[in-house]
Amino acid sequence: QVQLVESGGGLVQPGGSLRLSCVASGSIFSIPTMGWYRQAPGKQRDFIARITSAGSTNYADSVKGRFTISRDNAKNTVYLQMNSLKPEDTAVYYCNATIVTSRIGAYWGQGTQVTVSS
């Protein structure tokens, strides 16, 4: 059974920084892609960033230049460094991964709350 567990959320002032982590565990053969989404109250879940096992990245326009995604393949872990945070970044942040076990599937973490407020 595969699990994704996020950590690192919290309360931060505007202009501050946070670093989210997400660890994948279970009977994993490979993880082609890992990424982050977020969902604000009353809104749909939106794509933030994605990284392949080779290190190729892409970002939503709303976070380009402020957020950086990275991963440690040996640890099955993906990170999201968030700088220059704004109140509109407030949301529940979800880790997402495409994982190959005996089959290939998409998996989600439970989410971690990020609140940007003074």
SVG drawing of the C-alpha trace seen along z (x, -y; Angstrom):
<svg xmlns="http://www.w3.org/2000/svg" viewBox="-17 -42 36 48">
<polyline fill="none" stroke="black" stroke-width="0.4" points="0.0,0.0 1.4,-3.4 1.1,-6.4 2.0,-10.1 2.5,-12.1 3.0,-15.9 4.5,-18.1 5.7,-21.7 2.6,-23.7 1.7,-26.4 1.0,-30.1 3.4,-32.6 3.3,-36.4 3.1,-37.9 6.5,-38.0 7.6,-35.0 8.7,-31.5 7.8,-27.9 9.1,-24.6 6.7,-21.7 7.8,-18.1 6.1,-14.9 7.3,-11.4 6.1,-8.4 6.2,-5.0 5.2,-1.5 6.0,1.1 7.3,-1.4 9.1,-0.5 9.5,-4.0 7.9,-7.5 7.9,-9.1 6.4,-12.4 5.7,-14.2 3.9,-17.5 1.9,-19.9 -1.6,-21.2 -3.6,-23.5 -7.2,-24.2 -8.5,-27.3 -11.9,-27.3 -14.7,-27.3 -12.4,-26.8 -11.2,-24.0 -8.0,-22.2 -5.3,-23.9 -2.0,-22.7 1.1,-24.4 4.2,-22.5 5.5,-19.2 8.9,-17.5 9.9,-14.4 12.4,-11.8 14.9,-13.4 14.4,-16.8 12.3,-18.5 9.9,-21.0 6.9,-23.1 5.0,-25.6 1.7,-27.5 2.1,-31.1 0.8,-32.3 3.9,-30.9 6.7,-31.2 9.7,-32.9 8.4,-32.5 8.1,-28.7 10.7,-26.0 10.0,-22.3 12.7,-19.7 13.0,-16.1 15.3,-13.5 14.8,-10.3 16.7,-8.2 14.3,-9.3 11.1,-9.3 10.6,-12.8 9.4,-16.0 9.8,-19.5 8.2,-22.8 10.1,-25.9 7.7,-28.8 9.1,-32.3 7.5,-35.8 4.2,-34.3 1.0,-36.2 -2.4,-36.0 -3.8,-34.5 -1.4,-31.6 -3.5,-30.5 -4.9,-27.0 -4.6,-23.3 -1.6,-22.0 -1.7,-18.5 1.1,-16.3 0.4,-14.2 2.5,-11.5 2.4,-9.1 3.8,-5.9 4.6,-2.5 4.0,0.5 2.6,3.6 0.7,1.1 0.8,-2.6 -1.5,-4.9 -2.0,-8.5 -1.8,-9.0 -2.6,-12.0 -1.5,-13.0 -3.9,-14.1 -3.0,-17.8 -1.3,-20.4 -2.7,-23.8 -0.7,-26.9 -2.0,-30.2 -0.5,-33.5 -1.7,-36.3 -0.4,-39.1"/>
</svg>
